[in-house]
Amino acid sequence: MKGGGGARPHEQRGGSVEPRPLPSERARQVAVIGSGGCGEESEAWKLAEEVGRLLAEAGVTLVCGGRGGVMEAAARGAAGAGGSVIGVLPWVSIDDANPYCTQAVATGIGQARNLAVVASGEAAIAVSGEWGTLSEIAHARNLGRTVVALRSWSVSGQAEMESGPGIVPAETAKQAVAAALDAIAPLSSEAE
């Protein structure tokens, strides 16, 4: 069997596609993390849905794990307010995404996708949560991302870790979103 009949279209331009400028202003992104098992009647669901709505109203793209529980609630809130939702899925099919994800990324890496979720947000809001949420909080902090803990984990350690630096507690969705937006606000020198 012979190879193709010459250079492929992208190779005809020197081996790469034509460069395209990035948009001058990309939407800010905040990860929303939390339990995948909470139901619509739970406090966590209601908080997450409000967080999603408030983020969308602020023009922020929501990043989540793309599945159920807190992820679906936040996605529903954001999508209902006309926002964009990126679901970073653990498996290989984008069909696994909840119906409110406007974009889906199928990673095929299982729970290791928790790192991709928080790395894709400039800050993270943890709503309630279980062990997977705790792992995401740790990944986010290792990356230097602020984590807003909305009725979620409190963390402390020894020495410089005593007060759980970089983790901001919040009691309401409005407080959580305000803290996340503060964390990703451009510095005054960058804004000029």
Steps between C-alpha positions, in 0.01 A plus 500: 500500500643835396495817709286802422533697182721782624501748780191538712338845493661617824844383379473710184555810711834406646393218730249679719169672475483875457531679832183654632500766765334414827203711597615811682273415789439140593223437752624444853455144628407377847483133597205384711570178688298290744318175559374313197237326709281779636140525381287794392340528843833542682650823626818432299300478175319828568823679591681364193218600267509854638880511467470397136239766430704773668817404315317509166348837582854626567610378155717221639529159335427218745728195500384183675534124494207480259303235686217510760449649844673832565645492148159470336339753733767764431485425127121534501521835679760633257330369186163633618658846524646471150851412614762262365578175680802279436460146631829312548392137499678201654417259218533486122156607381369855489154341521572449873471876559197639676259677263603849615863482387546721196841342433627161612852362523526121520830427675495123543709538817242433771538692823833640384282746309452681833833670433384612154180644645673726752790582268246630248353746749679813613341438841278226639181500703450185704135437590463249781687193374652166579846343452523587131429863586778495758742372234393782268554756777854366550574506125367855469714623789808321363443697180468824695127538431277658763232262626175636639349245738123544491387289795779265403822363646705701747868422483784564742851375546823577679727805476426704184204274420333558838214716377444328164646786294320578175171347614227757556190391694155614380149446631294616201523461125524877464799513740667209321470654155615840625809341658580305181459810284728693737760224468506518120469878466791640302755693699480876444832494310364233263177689440680812379 
